[in-house]
Amino acid sequence: MLIFNCTEAASDFFSRVSKGKKITPVEKPPSPVIEDDESVESTEQWLVHAITVQRKHVLFVIHVQTRYCMIFADAKKADVAGFVQRFSERWINGLIHHAGQHDILRWVEDEPMMERFEESNREYRLYKRRHRGAQKHIDDFAWFFQDCAAEWGTLPPDEYAAGRFDAQMNDFLRGSKGHKDYYFPSEEMMVHWLRQYCGLDESGIQAARDRRKEGRRETQELMQQLEQD
């Protein structure tokens, strides 16, 4: 199940007013702290925040466990179903693109993976709840995005451009409670995906990690060679 924990701003974004009465799909959470929820393996906890950039709604969504971020520019207010569909498509497309870039697809069986993904994430809930650590990363993400949007003079024009921005942000080293060392959110989400939806054991996951690092090293060496040439 997808759990979208909404800040005050995100709760307002997903709500609407009809005949003077506020109608909201955002519910009271089962506990005030995300980590205190009953542990269910298939539950995906995300934090959602909303801001306005260039007079358009922009949503920032971050995976609480891995700090993997996505941005949704020009979002339609109160359209929860549209957001969830857009979110799911961007998430899976981003994962597959990352796996292809880093030669990880050899560990992925497409049909079983998609069946697990769709089954696990068919249902969703929206809760009004914050997460201090994830919010700090969203604030950094939002600040950088606003700076880029000002330089571009526009928001990302399509999902492809937004996905490229996501990939850039998820390739910055992060630190958070529960992680001993700094890490790349893109790598941590890849590992989470392989474990949760591809059924890989720890030896397979380590092999994928090693291949990803090797791929990054090969890319860096190629870029250096091109610069020298």
C-alpha positions, -999 to +999 in steps of 0.1 A: +000+000+000+011+035-008+010+059+022+012+096+013+020+116+044+009+151+036+023+184+051-002+212+058+004+226+024-001+192+006-033+186+026-047+219+014-036+211-021-055+178-022-086+193-006-114+214-022-142+236-010-178+228-020-207+250-009-185+266+018-175+232+032-139+218+030-138+183+015-106+164+019-093+129+012-066+134+038-072+113+069-060+113+105-030+089+107-030+058+128-001+072+148+015+107+149+050+093+140+055+073+108+079+049+124+053+040+150+029+026+124+023-011+124+052-027+104+039-041+071+065-051+045+045-040+015+038-005+028+056+024+011+058+055+032+062+088+013+061+124+024+043+150+001+048+187+002+033+214-021+046+249-031+038+274-058+064+281-085+058+306-113+021+306-102+018+269-107+014+241-082+044+219-077+045+187-055+076+173-040+074+136-030+101+118-010+104+082+000+109+082+038+132+051+039+155+059+010+151+097+006+144+091-031+127+122-045+103+131-073+089+164-085+055+169-101+052+203-117+020+220-128+000+195-107-038+197-108-053+208-075-075+182-056-069+156-084-058+127-061-064+099-087-045+118-114-016+124-090-014+088-079-013+076-115+013+101-125+033+092-094+032+055-101+042+059-137+071+082-129+083+060-101+085+027-121+098+045-153+125+061-133+135+028-117+137+010-151+156+038-167+181+038-139+185+001-141+190+003-178+217+029-175+236+009-149+232-025-164+209-038-136+181-051-158+198-086-159+185-090-123+149-080-133+121-103-146+097-078-161+063-095-157+068-109-122+082-075-111+052-056-125+028-080-110+043-075-075+045-037-080+009-034-091-004-057-064+015-040-036+006-005-047-030-008-058-043+008-027-033+041-011-040+064+018-034+101+024-026+111+060-019+145+075+015+139+090+050+153+089+085+138+090+112+161+101+142+144+085+124+139+051+111+174+052+146+188+055+156+170+023+124+182+006+133+218+016+168+214+000+152+199-031+126+226-034+152+254-029+174+239-057+144+234-080+131+270-076+166+283-084+168+261-115+133+271-126+142+308-123+173+302-145+153+282-170+124+307-170+099+278-170+090+245-153+099+211-168+078+209-199+071+171-197+075+139-177+108+132-194+124+165-184+110+161-149+124+126-147+158+139-157+157+164-129+146+137-104+176+116-115+200+145-110+187+151-075+187+114-065+224+112-075+235+136-047+249+121-016+226+122+014+228+114+051+199+105+074+191+088+106+194+050+104+223+052+078+258+049+091+274+065+060+263+089+033+245+073+004+229+079-030+191+078-029+191+064-064+211+034-052+191+029-020+158+029-040+173+005-065+182-019-037+147-015-021+131-022-055+152-053-062+144-067-027+107-057-026+096-063-062+122-085-078+126-110-050+164-108-050+184-122-020+212-103-004+239-119-026+220-108-057+215-073-043+252-070-035+261-081-071+237-054-084+254-028-061+288-038-074+277-036-110+262-001-104+295+011-089+315-004-117+291+013-142+295+047-126+333+042-127+332+033-164+311+063-172+334+087-152+364+073-171+347+077-204+338+113-196+374+121-186+387+105-218+363+126-239+374+158-221+410+150-228+403+143-265 
